[in-house]
């Protein structure tokens, strides 16, 4: 899903909010959960330094947490962070909350979740797409050096 700002809306677990040194004390959330990976893969997005995102998490029955963020890679921790900037996050009215059951390969766009040989119990059984060999977690790979 794309937000009115044009930034893709990607799940992030706000329980993991931190103030990494790299952000100068601003809030950031790690982009390392399966929900983040699924949203990125289904949107056809590979994280890159400076990528603008809208990150969200469900707060309660009435509202969500949401923030405009910038993707930054931490090479020491080997994780992508969504830097929430000076505004931090805000509470917004909840949006539709269907969980997309697909998991599209970032390379060939094959739905890996529809194949019992590649998917089971909601998680991948393979590390790479059997059709094109793209890594299942390619969307959160470290930036190219």
N, CA, C and O atoms as a DFTB+ gen file, in Angstrom:
580 C
 N C O
     1  1       0.832      -1.162       0.000
     2  2       0.000       0.000       0.000
     3  2       0.888       1.240       0.000
     4  3       1.920       1.278       0.671
     5  1       0.479       2.246      -0.755
     6  2       1.208       3.507      -0.817
     7  2       0.373       4.564      -0.114
     8  3      -0.845       4.610      -0.290
     9  1       1.008       5.406       0.674
    10  2       0.316       6.450       1.419
    11  2       0.174       7.697       0.555
    12  3       0.801       7.785      -0.500
    13  1      -0.645       8.672       0.986
    14  2      -0.791       9.905       0.212
    15  2       0.540      10.618      -0.058
    16  3       0.674      11.330      -1.053
    17  1       1.518      10.427       0.827
    18  2       2.831      11.051       0.613
    19  2       3.620      10.354      -0.494
    20  3       4.665      10.841      -0.923
    21  1       3.109       9.210      -0.950
    22  2       3.812       8.447      -1.975
    23  2       4.755       7.399      -1.413
    24  3       5.323       6.605      -2.162
    25  1       4.923       7.394      -0.100
    26  2       5.806       6.422       0.540
    27  2       5.048       5.122       0.765
    28  3       3.874       5.148       1.133
    29  1       5.702       3.984       0.549
    30  2       5.027       2.708       0.827
    31  2       4.759       2.563       2.326
    32  3       5.569       2.984       3.152
    33  1       3.623       1.967       2.667
    34  2       3.243       1.726       4.067
    35  2       3.680       0.316       4.431
    36  3       3.166      -0.662       3.887
    37  1       4.630       0.216       5.351
    38  2       5.297      -1.035       5.694
    39  2       5.160      -1.291       7.192
    40  3       5.337      -0.381       8.002
    41  1       4.845      -2.533       7.556
    42  2       4.743      -2.904       8.963
    43  2       6.106      -2.813       9.648
    44  3       7.131      -3.174       9.068
    45  1       6.101      -2.329      10.884
    46  2       7.285      -2.349      11.751
    47  2       6.791      -2.587      13.173
    48  3       5.744      -2.066      13.556
    49  1       7.513      -3.346      13.941
    50  2       7.117      -3.655      15.309
    51  2       7.564      -2.526      16.232
    52  3       8.738      -2.444      16.594
    53  1       6.627      -1.656      16.614
    54  2       6.951      -0.501      17.439
    55  2       7.321      -0.894      18.864
    56  3       7.754      -0.039      19.637
    57  1       7.163      -2.162      19.232
    58  2       7.665      -2.617      20.532
    59  2       9.187      -2.551      20.569
    60  3       9.793      -2.567      21.640
    61  1       9.795      -2.477      19.391
    62  2      11.250      -2.412      19.294
    63  2      11.787      -1.003      19.131
    64  3      12.917      -0.836      18.673
    65  1      11.013       0.025      19.491
    66  2      11.499       1.409      19.379
    67  2      12.776       1.600      20.187
    68  3      12.875       1.161      21.333
    69  1      13.744       2.257      19.575
    70  2      15.033       2.532      20.213
    71  2      15.477       3.942      19.831
    72  3      14.839       4.613      19.020
    73  1      16.556       4.365      20.417
    74  2      17.201       5.620      20.053
    75  2      18.648       5.293      19.665
    76  3      19.573       5.563      20.431
    77  1      18.840       4.713      18.479
    78  2      20.197       4.347      18.076
    79  2      21.104       5.574      17.989
    80  3      20.653       6.675      17.670
    81  1      22.366       5.369      18.273
    82  2      23.329       6.468      18.231
    83  2      23.322       7.163      16.869
    84  3      23.442       8.386      16.786
    85  1      23.183       6.385      15.822
    86  2      23.222       6.921      14.462
    87  2      22.129       7.957      14.199
    88  3      22.307       8.838      13.359
    89  1      20.998       7.862      14.908
    90  2      19.876       8.770      14.646
    91  2      19.976      10.061      15.449
    92  3      19.082      10.903      15.366
    93  1      21.035      10.236      16.219
    94  2      21.179      11.454      16.992
    95  2      20.143      11.582      18.098
    96  3      19.760      12.693      18.464
    97  1      19.691      10.462      18.628
    98  2      18.731      10.481      19.717
    99  2      17.276      10.423      19.289
   100  3      16.384      10.359      20.134
   101  1      17.023      10.444      17.969
   102  2      15.641      10.317      17.498
   103  2      15.207       8.856      17.590
   104  3      16.033       7.943      17.582
   105  1      13.893       8.660      17.677
   106  2      13.361       7.306      17.724
   107  2      13.555       6.594      16.383
   108  3      13.511       7.209      15.318
   109  1      13.770       5.298      16.470
   110  2      13.889       4.454      15.288
   111  2      13.358       3.076      15.655
   112  3      13.336       2.693      16.825
   113  1      12.934       2.347      14.647
   114  2      12.450       0.988      14.859
   115  2      13.164       0.086      13.847
   116  3      13.324       0.444      12.680
   117  1      13.585      -1.079      14.316
   118  2      14.280      -2.022      13.443
   119  2      13.313      -2.577      12.401
   120  3      12.147      -2.839      12.694
   121  1      13.806      -2.746      11.209
   122  2      13.013      -3.317      10.105
   123  2      13.468      -4.760       9.907
   124  3      14.053      -5.110       8.882
   125  1      13.188      -5.586      10.910
   126  2      13.729      -6.945      10.907
   127  2      12.703      -8.029      11.210
   128  3      13.076      -9.167      11.494
   129  1      11.414      -7.691      11.154
   130  2      10.404      -8.698      11.464
   131  2       9.871      -9.334      10.181
   132  3      10.062      -8.815       9.081
   133  1       9.202     -10.467      10.353
   134  2       8.615     -11.139       9.200
   135  2       7.554     -10.269       8.532
   136  3       7.451     -10.254       7.305
   137  1       6.764      -9.544       9.326
   138  2       5.746      -8.658       8.755
   139  2       6.360      -7.577       7.875
   140  3       5.823      -7.247       6.818
   141  1       7.485      -7.028       8.317
   142  2       8.208      -6.036       7.509
   143  2       8.687      -6.672       6.217
   144  3       8.494      -6.115       5.137
   145  1       9.311      -7.840       6.326
   146  2       9.829      -8.527       5.151
   147  2       8.714      -8.839       4.156
   148  3       8.882      -8.629       2.954
   149  1       7.579      -9.338       4.643
   150  2       6.453      -9.667       3.769
   151  2       5.935      -8.415       3.055
   152  3       5.718      -8.441       1.843
   153  1       5.735      -7.317       3.800
   154  2       5.231      -6.087       3.180
   155  2       6.197      -5.564       2.121
   156  3       5.770      -5.146       1.044
   157  1       7.489      -5.584       2.419
   158  2       8.484      -5.114       1.450
   159  2       8.492      -6.000       0.204
   160  3       8.473      -5.499      -0.920
   161  1       8.520      -7.323       0.410
   162  2       8.557      -8.256      -0.725
   163  2       7.308      -8.100      -1.586
   164  3       7.402      -8.043      -2.812
   165  1       6.143      -8.030      -0.954
   166  2       4.903      -7.910      -1.719
   167  2       4.822      -6.591      -2.474
   168  3       4.185      -6.517      -3.524
   169  1       5.461      -5.546      -1.949
   170  2       5.491      -4.254      -2.631
   171  2       6.612      -4.186      -3.676
   172  3       6.689      -3.224      -4.440
   173  1       7.483      -5.207      -3.710
   174  2       8.588      -5.217      -4.671
   175  2       9.692      -4.244      -4.306
   176  3      10.347      -3.684      -5.186
   177  1       9.902      -4.036      -3.003
   178  2      10.873      -3.036      -2.531
   179  2      12.044      -3.716      -1.836
   180  3      11.859      -4.569      -0.968
   181  1      13.245      -3.327      -2.229
   182  2      14.471      -3.709      -1.526
   183  2      14.929      -2.466      -0.767
   184  3      15.072      -1.399      -1.363
   185  1      15.157      -2.590       0.530
   186  2      15.571      -1.432       1.309
   187  2      16.861      -0.841       0.752
   188  3      17.759      -1.556       0.309
   189  1      16.923       0.478       0.788
   190  2      18.123       1.202       0.367
   191  2      18.293       2.403       1.283
   192  3      17.323       2.914       1.844
   193  1      19.510       2.838       1.425
   194  2      19.826       3.969       2.289
   195  2      19.022       5.195       1.851
   196  3      19.053       5.591       0.686
   197  1      18.300       5.786       2.810
   198  2      17.546       6.998       2.532
   199  2      16.145       6.781       1.987
   200  3      15.425       7.749       1.742
   201  1      15.744       5.532       1.794
   202  2      14.404       5.251       1.278
   203  2      13.353       5.806       2.232
   204  3      13.425       5.582       3.441
   205  1      12.377       6.531       1.689
   206  2      11.296       7.088       2.484
   207  2      10.185       6.043       2.630
   208  3       9.755       5.438       1.648
   209  1       9.734       5.843       3.855
   210  2       8.699       4.859       4.172
   211  2       7.684       5.469       5.117
   212  3       7.973       6.440       5.817
   213  1       6.500       4.894       5.129
   214  2       5.556       5.107       6.213
   215  2       5.519       3.778       6.955
   216  3       5.134       2.757       6.387
   217  1       5.915       3.789       8.213
   218  2       5.908       2.560       9.003
   219  2       4.719       2.613       9.953
   220  3       4.326       3.680      10.422
   221  1       4.148       1.425      10.230
   222  2       2.964       1.371      11.085
   223  2       2.989       0.126      11.951
   224  3       3.704      -0.838      11.678
   225  1       2.191       0.175      12.998
   226  2       1.942      -0.976      13.863
   227  2       0.538      -0.803      14.419
   228  3       0.059       0.322      14.560
   229  1      -0.114      -1.893      14.730
   230  2      -1.434      -1.831      15.336
   231  2      -1.269      -1.432      16.794
   232  3      -0.435      -1.989      17.508
   233  1      -2.065      -0.470      17.231
   234  2      -1.995      -0.038      18.615
   235  2      -3.072      -0.726      19.446
   236  3      -2.775      -1.429      20.412
   237  1      -4.320      -0.513      19.058
   238  2      -5.437      -1.152      19.751
   239  2      -6.590      -1.279      18.761
   240  3      -6.385      -1.162      17.553
   241  1      -7.785      -1.517      19.258
   242  2      -8.934      -1.729      18.377
   243  2      -9.347      -0.489      17.604
   244  3     -10.060      -0.595      16.606
   245  1      -8.917       0.672      18.040
   246  2      -9.371       1.923      17.430
   247  2      -8.298       2.669      16.642
   248  3      -8.626       3.476      15.771
   249  1      -7.026       2.417      16.930
   250  2      -5.987       3.226      16.295
   251  2      -4.734       2.410      15.985
   252  3      -4.515       1.319      16.512
   253  1      -3.930       2.992      15.108
   254  2      -2.635       2.444      14.746
   255  2      -1.563       3.453      15.135
   256  3      -1.853       4.631      15.346
   257  1      -0.336       2.987      15.225
   258  2       0.823       3.863      15.334
   259  2       1.378       4.009      13.928
   260  3       1.414       3.040      13.170
   261  1       1.808       5.205      13.577
   262  2       2.307       5.429      12.221
   263  2       3.368       6.522      12.263
   264  3       3.297       7.429      13.093
   265  1       4.349       6.438      11.372
   266  2       5.400       7.447      11.298
   267  2       5.958       7.523       9.888
   268  3       6.053       6.521       9.179
   269  1       6.320       8.729       9.502
   270  2       7.100       8.918       8.282
   271  2       8.532       8.620       8.681
   272  3       9.007       9.111       9.705
   273  1       9.220       7.824       7.886
   274  2      10.539       7.364       8.296
   275  2      11.491       7.299       7.107
   276  3      11.087       7.322       5.945
   277  1      12.761       7.218       7.452
   278  2      13.820       7.082       6.467
   279  2      14.630       5.831       6.809
   280  3      15.031       5.651       7.959
   281  1      14.871       4.977       5.833
   282  2      15.623       3.741       6.060
   283  2      17.119       4.036       6.144
   284  3      17.678       4.756       5.316
   285  1      17.749       3.460       7.164
   286  2      19.201       3.558       7.341
   287  2      19.722       2.197       7.769
   288  3      19.086       1.497       8.557
   289  1      20.880       1.829       7.246
   290  2      21.480       0.540       7.595
   291  2      22.554       0.747       8.644
   292  3      23.377       1.656       8.535
   293  1      22.542      -0.109       9.670
   294  2      23.560      -0.101      10.715
   295  2      24.490      -1.280      10.460
   296  3      24.130      -2.420      10.753
   297  1      25.689      -1.025       9.914
   298  2      26.591      -2.133       9.578
   299  2      27.126      -2.876      10.802
   300  3      27.453      -4.059      10.704
   301  1      27.220      -2.207      11.951
   302  2      27.711      -2.881      13.154
   303  2      26.707      -3.915      13.647
   304  3      27.084      -5.028      14.014
   305  1      25.430      -3.547      13.656
   306  2      24.380      -4.469      14.118
   307  2      23.793      -5.294      12.984
   308  3      23.045      -6.244      13.216
   309  1      24.138      -4.924      11.759
   310  2      23.665      -5.619      10.559
   311  2      22.134      -5.650      10.512
   312  3      21.520      -6.700      10.318
   313  1      21.536      -4.464      10.696
   314  2      20.088      -4.336      10.670
   315  2      19.705      -2.992      10.046
   316  3      20.416      -1.997      10.180
   317  1      18.559      -2.997       9.360
   318  2      17.979      -1.769       8.837
   319  2      17.129      -1.136       9.930
   320  3      16.454      -1.829      10.691
   321  1      17.172       0.192       9.995
   322  2      16.366       0.958      10.931
   323  2      15.486       1.914      10.152
   324  3      15.881       2.417       9.100
   325  1      14.291       2.166      10.668
   326  2      13.429       3.229      10.163
   327  2      13.584       4.391      11.138
   328  3      13.072       4.344      12.257
   329  1      14.287       5.426      10.713
   330  2      14.501       6.631      11.519
   331  2      13.218       7.452      11.458
   332  3      12.824       7.905      10.384
   333  1      12.568       7.645      12.594
   334  2      11.276       8.308      12.625
   335  2      11.379       9.830      12.554
   336  3      10.358      10.515      12.504
   337  1      12.581      10.358      12.549
   338  2      12.759      11.794      12.398
   339  2      12.301      12.573      13.622
   340  3      11.976      11.995      14.659
   341  1      12.281      13.878      13.484
   342  2      11.968      14.759      14.606
   343  2      10.522      14.615      15.072
   344  3      10.239      14.828      16.251
   345  1       9.611      14.263      14.185
   346  2       8.188      14.150      14.555
   347  2       7.887      12.889      15.354
   348  3       6.887      12.843      16.069
   349  1       8.719      11.879      15.250
   350  2       8.440      10.624      15.932
   351  2       7.241       9.933      15.317
   352  3       7.066       9.951      14.098
   353  1       6.426       9.332      16.140
   354  2       5.243       8.626      15.636
   355  2       3.984       9.308      16.136
   356  3       4.023      10.139      17.043
   357  1       2.870       8.939      15.528
   358  2       1.578       9.473      15.958
   359  2       0.548       8.363      15.943
   360  3       0.717       7.334      15.288
   361  1      -0.524       8.597      16.682
   362  2      -1.658       7.689      16.670
   363  2      -2.588       8.144      15.555
   364  3      -2.897       9.330      15.440
   365  1      -3.032       7.197      14.735
   366  2      -3.938       7.497      13.630
   367  2      -5.110       6.518      13.705
   368  3      -4.970       5.431      14.267
   369  1      -6.262       6.890      13.147
   370  2      -7.374       5.935      13.142
   371  2      -6.944       4.639      12.451
   372  3      -6.218       4.660      11.457
   373  1      -7.407       3.516      12.998
   374  2      -7.007       2.233      12.410
   375  2      -7.471       2.157      10.958
   376  3      -8.505       2.710      10.585
   377  1      -6.686       1.466      10.161
   378  2      -7.024       1.211       8.765
   379  2      -7.458      -0.234       8.664
   380  3      -7.450      -0.969       9.651
   381  1      -7.837      -0.637       7.462
   382  2      -8.133      -2.049       7.262
   383  2      -6.946      -2.878       7.718
   384  3      -5.798      -2.484       7.514
   385  1      -7.209      -4.009       8.326
   386  2      -6.121      -4.801       8.882
   387  2      -6.046      -6.217       8.325
   388  3      -5.641      -7.133       9.041
   389  1      -6.422      -6.419       7.078
   390  2      -6.248      -7.782       6.567
   391  2      -4.753      -8.078       6.391
   392  3      -3.987      -7.225       5.943
   393  1      -4.365      -9.275       6.744
   394  2      -2.976      -9.677       6.538
   395  2      -2.893     -10.331       5.175
   396  3      -3.594     -11.305       4.900
   397  1      -2.045      -9.802       4.334
   398  2      -1.865     -10.328       2.989
   399  2      -1.211     -11.706       3.102
   400  3      -0.084     -11.804       3.587
   401  1      -1.889     -12.772       2.668
   402  2      -1.322     -14.113       2.822
   403  2      -0.216     -14.413       1.801
   404  3       0.474     -15.426       1.911
   405  1      -0.054     -13.543       0.826
   406  2       0.974     -13.793      -0.192
   407  2       2.363     -13.461       0.345
   408  3       2.512     -12.708       1.308
   409  1       3.356     -14.030      -0.287
   410  2       4.749     -13.639      -0.084
   411  2       5.386     -13.727      -1.456
   412  3       5.760     -14.809      -1.909
   413  1       5.508     -12.582      -2.115
   414  2       5.990     -12.558      -3.488
   415  2       7.506     -12.492      -3.540
   416  3       8.130     -11.697      -2.837
   417  1       8.088     -13.329      -4.374
   418  2       9.527     -13.311      -4.590
   419  2       9.914     -11.929      -5.121
   420  3       9.258     -11.399      -6.018
   421  1      10.958     -11.363      -4.578
   422  2      11.407     -10.042      -5.007
   423  2      11.948     -10.074      -6.433
   424  3      11.924      -9.058      -7.127
   425  1      12.435     -11.232      -6.875
   426  2      12.997     -11.341      -8.217
   427  2      11.959     -11.599      -9.292
   428  3      11.782     -10.777     -10.191
   429  1      11.270     -12.727      -9.214
   430  2      10.356     -13.134     -10.292
   431  2       8.888     -12.915      -9.958
   432  3       8.023     -13.126     -10.809
   433  1       8.590     -12.489      -8.717
   434  2       7.233     -12.188      -8.247
   435  2       6.362     -13.429      -8.062
   436  3       5.143     -13.310      -7.940
   437  1       6.963     -14.611      -8.040
   438  2       6.227     -15.843      -7.745
   439  2       5.691     -15.785      -6.323
   440  3       6.389     -15.331      -5.416
   441  1       4.461     -16.241      -6.121
   442  2       3.887     -16.279      -4.783
   443  2       4.388     -17.530      -4.068
   444  3       3.839     -18.618      -4.244
   445  1       5.416     -17.368      -3.275
   446  2       6.006     -18.507      -2.574
   447  2       5.049     -19.104      -1.563
   448  3       5.110     -20.303      -1.288
   449  1       4.157     -18.281      -1.000
   450  2       3.228     -18.761       0.024
   451  2       2.156     -19.687      -0.529
   452  3       1.471     -20.359       0.242
   453  1       1.995     -19.738      -1.844
   454  2       0.961     -20.609      -2.416
   455  2       1.493     -21.998      -2.745
   456  3       0.738     -22.848      -3.219
   457  1       2.765     -22.243      -2.505
   458  2       3.397     -23.515      -2.838
   459  2       3.780     -24.255      -1.556
   460  3       4.667     -23.800      -0.834
   461  1       3.132     -25.388      -1.255
   462  2       3.444     -26.101      -0.004
   463  2       4.888     -26.599       0.067
   464  3       5.375     -26.902       1.156
   465  1       5.578     -26.690      -1.063
   466  2       6.988     -27.101      -1.032
   467  2       7.905     -25.962      -0.582
   468  3       9.024     -26.211      -0.136
   469  1       7.438     -24.709      -0.697
   470  2       8.279     -23.579      -0.310
   471  2       7.792     -22.890       0.956
   472  3       8.498     -22.059       1.528
   473  1       6.574     -23.239       1.396
   474  2       5.952     -22.509       2.493
   475  2       5.237     -23.458       3.432
   476  3       4.614     -24.422       2.987
   477  1       5.318     -23.197       4.721
   478  2       4.580     -24.020       5.676
   479  2       4.361     -23.300       6.976
   480  3       5.254     -22.601       7.455
   481  1       3.203     -23.453       7.555
   482  2       2.874     -22.850       8.842
   483  2       3.157     -21.350       8.886
   484  3       3.571     -20.823       9.919
   485  1       2.934     -20.663       7.761
   486  2       3.111     -19.214       7.719
   487  2       4.535     -18.734       7.573
   488  3       4.781     -17.529       7.634
   489  1       5.486     -19.637       7.381
   490  2       6.890     -19.230       7.223
   491  2       7.532     -19.969       6.054
   492  3       7.096     -21.063       5.693
   493  1       8.563     -19.377       5.463
   494  2       9.220     -20.039       4.337
   495  2       9.957     -21.307       4.756
   496  3      10.573     -21.365       5.820
   497  1       9.879     -22.314       3.901
   498  2      10.649     -23.552       4.104
   499  2      11.936     -23.526       3.288
   500  3      12.766     -24.428       3.397
   501  1      12.093     -22.502       2.482
   502  2      13.270     -22.376       1.630
   503  2      13.950     -21.045       1.930
   504  3      13.329     -20.136       2.481
   505  1      15.217     -20.933       1.571
   506  2      15.936     -19.671       1.751
   507  2      15.991     -18.859       0.467
   508  3      16.349     -17.681       0.475
   509  1      15.627     -19.513      -0.646
   510  2      15.654     -18.827      -1.939
   511  2      14.511     -19.339      -2.812
   512  3      14.040     -20.463      -2.645
   513  1      14.085     -18.511      -3.727
   514  2      13.022     -18.877      -4.654
   515  2      13.488     -20.023      -5.545
   516  3      14.567     -19.938      -6.130
   517  1      12.705     -21.092      -5.664
   518  2      13.113     -22.211      -6.505
   519  2      13.110     -21.871      -7.993
   520  3      13.760     -22.559      -8.780
   521  1      12.398     -20.832      -8.387
   522  2      12.343     -20.454      -9.801
   523  2      13.535     -19.590     -10.222
   524  3      14.147     -19.836     -11.261
   525  1      13.865     -18.567      -9.403
   526  2      14.893     -17.610      -9.852
   527  2      16.084     -17.498      -8.904
   528  3      17.037     -16.781      -9.208
   529  1      16.054     -18.180      -7.777
   530  2      17.135     -18.223      -6.788
   531  2      17.316     -16.919      -6.002
   532  3      18.328     -16.750      -5.321
   533  1      16.357     -16.004      -6.086
   534  2      16.430     -14.796      -5.260
   535  2      16.208     -15.187      -3.807
   536  3      15.299     -15.958      -3.500
   537  1      17.036     -14.659      -2.913
   538  2      16.907     -14.963      -1.488
   539  2      15.549     -14.502      -0.969
   540  3      15.062     -13.438      -1.350
   541  1      14.949     -15.292      -0.114
   542  2      13.656     -14.947       0.481
   543  2      13.743     -13.620       1.237
   544  3      12.793     -12.837       1.234
   545  1      14.874     -13.373       1.878
   546  2      15.034     -12.128       2.643
   547  2      15.760     -11.028       1.862
   548  3      16.349     -10.133       2.468
   549  1      15.727     -11.083       0.543
   550  2      16.432     -10.103      -0.293
   551  2      15.984      -8.668      -0.023
   552  3      16.780      -7.743      -0.182
   553  1      14.747      -8.464       0.377
   554  2      14.239      -7.110       0.607
   555  2      14.957      -6.405       1.742
   556  3      14.980      -5.175       1.785
   557  1      15.552      -7.168       2.672
   558  2      16.259      -6.569       3.803
   559  2      17.749      -6.889       3.774
   560  3      18.425      -6.794       4.799
   561  1      18.264      -7.266       2.606
   562  2      19.709      -7.497       2.472
   563  2      20.482      -6.218       2.807
   564  3      19.960      -5.117       2.633
   565  1      21.701      -6.356       3.278
   566  2      22.542      -5.166       3.491
   567  2      22.723      -4.418       2.173
   568  3      22.622      -5.014       1.101
   569  1      22.988      -3.129       2.249
   570  2      23.209      -2.382       1.013
   571  2      24.455      -2.879       0.295
   572  3      25.390      -3.398       0.905
   573  1      24.434      -2.705      -1.007
   574  2      25.605      -3.105      -1.786
   575  2      26.761      -2.189      -1.456
   576  3      26.576      -0.989      -1.254
   577  1      27.946      -2.751      -1.402
   578  2      29.113      -1.930      -1.107
   579  2      29.917      -1.666      -2.349
   580  3      30.942      -0.987      -2.287
